[in-house]
């Protein structure tokens, strides 16, 4: 992946918050992630520069089509890996934490193999 882990985390956070509310603000992102306003502002600026995020006239954040596609992929990795770890017997909190760390580094090839394995053995639906 070409984007750094922190950028991916911001995209994923905006994606998650947008599922819950149509008005996502930078302050919401900061609160969700536990980051300061200057850190969030800098990161959002970089995502805007890369064409992944835009703001409307009210300052609400919106993922561009490219940003949403990337965020959806990151979120899918998170949810699939979390399910895999839970199916292996890991507690939910640890599974989610570990999935969050791994989702940024796992290759597409390995991730696709995991999804195929889980689908084949019915673990994807649990």
PAMARDREN-23726 format. One line per 4 residues: number of its first residue (from 0); their letters; for each residue z, x, y of C-alpha. Coordinates in nm, 2 decimals. Each point is the difference from the previous one (the first is absolute). Last residue first. Layout:
NUM> a> Z X Y; ...;
//
This chain:
125> xxxx> 1.17 -2.03 -1.59; -0.38 -0.05 0.05; -0.10 0.37 0.00; 0.19 0.07 -0.32;
121> xxxx> -0.25 -0.19 -0.21; -0.09 0.29 -0.23; -0.36 0.04 0.11; 0.08 -0.09 0.37;
117> xxxx> 0.27 0.27 0.01; -0.22 0.26 -0.16; -0.29 -0.09 0.24; 0.23 0.02 0.30;
113> xxxx> 0.14 0.34 -0.11; -0.35 0.13 -0.06; -0.10 -0.11 0.35; 0.30 0.18 0.14;
109> xxxx> -0.09 0.32 -0.19; -0.35 0.00 0.13; 0.09 -0.09 0.35; 0.24 0.30 0.01;
105> xxxx> 0.37 -0.05 0.06; 0.13 0.16 0.32; 0.08 -0.28 0.24; 0.11 -0.26 -0.26;
101> xxxx> 0.25 0.25 -0.15; 0.27 -0.02 0.27; -0.01 -0.38 0.04; -0.02 -0.05 -0.37;
97> xxxx> 0.32 0.21 -0.04; 0.19 -0.21 0.25; -0.13 -0.33 -0.15; 0.10 0.11 -0.35;
93> xxxx> 0.34 0.12 0.12; 0.07 -0.34 0.16; -0.14 -0.20 -0.30; 0.19 0.19 -0.27;
89> xxxx> -0.21 0.21 -0.23; -0.06 -0.14 -0.35; -0.36 0.10 -0.06; -0.12 -0.34 0.11;
85> xxxx> 0.19 0.06 0.33; -0.19 0.32 0.04; -0.34 -0.16 -0.06; 0.08 -0.29 0.23;
81> xxxx> 0.09 0.24 0.29; -0.32 0.19 -0.07; -0.21 -0.31 0.03; 0.18 -0.12 0.31;
77> xxxx> -0.02 0.33 0.19; -0.36 0.07 -0.11; -0.10 -0.34 0.12; 0.17 0.06 0.33;
73> xxxx> -0.19 0.32 0.05; -0.33 -0.18 -0.08; 0.08 -0.29 0.23; 0.08 0.24 0.28;
69> xxxx> -0.34 0.18 -0.04; -0.19 -0.33 0.00; 0.21 -0.13 0.29; -0.07 0.31 0.21;
65> xxxx> -0.37 -0.01 -0.07; -0.01 -0.37 0.10; 0.21 0.08 0.31; 0.37 -0.05 -0.04;
61> xxxx> 0.17 -0.20 0.27; 0.29 0.09 0.22; 0.12 -0.23 0.27; 0.00 0.12 0.35;
57> xxxx> -0.06 -0.34 0.16; -0.36 0.07 0.09; -0.07 0.11 -0.36; 0.07 0.34 -0.16;
53> xxxx> -0.21 0.19 -0.23; 0.06 0.19 -0.33; -0.22 0.20 -0.23; -0.26 0.14 0.24;
49> xxxx> 0.12 0.37 -0.03; 0.11 0.00 0.37; 0.19 -0.33 -0.07; 0.18 0.17 -0.29;
45> xxxx> 0.09 0.30 0.21; 0.14 -0.23 0.28; 0.19 -0.19 -0.26; 0.16 0.32 -0.11;
41> xxxx> 0.09 0.11 0.35; 0.15 -0.34 0.09; 0.20 -0.01 -0.33; 0.15 0.34 0.06;
37> xxxx> 0.08 -0.09 0.37; 0.16 -0.33 -0.11; 0.23 0.17 -0.25; -0.04 -0.05 -0.37;
33> xxxx> 0.20 -0.21 -0.25; -0.31 -0.12 -0.19; 0.05 -0.37 0.05; 0.15 0.04 0.35;
29> xxxx> -0.28 0.23 0.11; -0.27 -0.23 -0.13; 0.16 -0.30 0.17; 0.02 0.19 0.33;
25> xxxx> -0.37 0.08 -0.03; -0.07 -0.37 -0.01; -0.13 -0.22 -0.28; -0.09 -0.36 0.10;
21> xxxx> -0.17 -0.18 -0.29; 0.33 0.02 -0.20; 0.10 0.05 -0.36; -0.33 0.14 -0.15;
17> xxxx> -0.04 0.19 0.33; 0.33 0.18 -0.06; -0.12 0.13 -0.34; -0.34 0.12 0.15;
13> xxxx> 0.17 0.16 0.30; 0.24 0.18 -0.24; -0.29 0.12 -0.22; -0.18 0.14 0.30;
9> xxxx> 0.31 0.18 0.12; 0.07 0.14 -0.34; -0.36 0.12 -0.03; 0.03 0.18 0.33;
5> xxxx> 0.32 0.17 -0.12; -0.16 0.11 -0.33; -0.28 0.18 0.18; -0.35 -0.14 -0.01;
1> xx> -0.27 0.18 -0.20; 0.08 -0.13 -0.34;
//
